[in-house]
Amino acid sequence: MTVGNERHVLDKGGLATLVEQVKHMLNEEIGELTKFETFDFRDVTNKAELPNIGSAKTIYIVSTDVGDIMYRWDDVELRYRTIGTDYNNIEIIRGGTASNE
């Protein structure tokens, strides 16, 4: 490798160090990619049974007369967010002006 007018040579020891550093960096990156969040699931019979302060590691499933609705707790906004519903109950999805109607 040449830096400016100087030529630098990577000897066997330097190459081994570089390889180990690259392996370490890749292992850290791959480790981040393969981390999976684990969640607990909690069934409740209605939304009023949800705790006042939920857990970000829990998915809450609320049974309703039209199907189940899933919620997660938002620690930042301190509220529940809907993350899923029984999609069999959806009759119409309006796509704005997508159909030119």
N, C-alpha and C positions, 0 to 999 in steps of 0.2 A: 504494500500500500504506500502511496506517496502523499505526503502532506507538505505543501509548499515545495521546497527544493529537497526536502529530506525524505529518505526512503525508510519506511518502518517495516520490519519483518515480524510476523507472529510466529514465535517458536512453538514447539510441541506443548510445552506447559501452558503457554498463553492460549493456545487453541483449545486445550482441555478445559481451561477456566471459562472461555467463551462458550463452549458447548454446554457446560454445566449451568451457566447463567441463562442461556436460552432455554434449556430444559425446565429450569425453575420458573422462568417467566411463562412458558407455555402451560405448565402444570397449574399455575395460579389462574391463568385465563380459562383453561378447560374446567378447573374446579368451579369457577364462577358460573360457567355455562351449565354445569350439571347439578347445581344446587336446586332442590325442589322444596317449595314451601309445603309444609304439612298442616292441614287444617282439621279441627274437630268439627263435627256436625251435630247440631242440636235441633230437635223437632219441638215446635211449640204449636198449640192449637189455635192461637190467634195472635195478632200483632201486639195486643196489649200485654201479652206474656213475655215480650222481649225485655231483657234487662235494661234499666235506665242507661247504664254505661256498658256497652258490649265489649267483646274481645276481638281484636283484629285477626286472631288466629282461629276464629270460629265462623262457620257458615251456618246461618240460622234458616231453618226451613219452616215456613208458616203455612199450615193447612187452611185453605179457605173453601167455600162452597163451589168456587169455580176452578179449583186446582191449587197446586202448591206454588208458593212464591219464595225465592231465596234472597236473603239479605246478607250483607257483610257490614261490619262496623267500620266507620271511617274515623280513625284516631285524630286526624287533623281538624275535621269539621264537627266532630262529636255528634255524628248522626248515622243512621242506617242508610245504606244505599241498596237499591234493588239490583241484583245481579242476574236474576233469572225468573222466569215465569212459565206456566204451562202454555206452551206455544200452540197447543191445539185449540185454545180459546181465542186466538187472534183471528178475527174475521176479515179485516181490511188493513192493509198497510198503504198509507198514502205517501207517494214519493215526490211530492211537490209537483213540478211541471215536467217530470220525466216522461209522462205519457202524452204530453201536449194537449191535455184536456182542460 
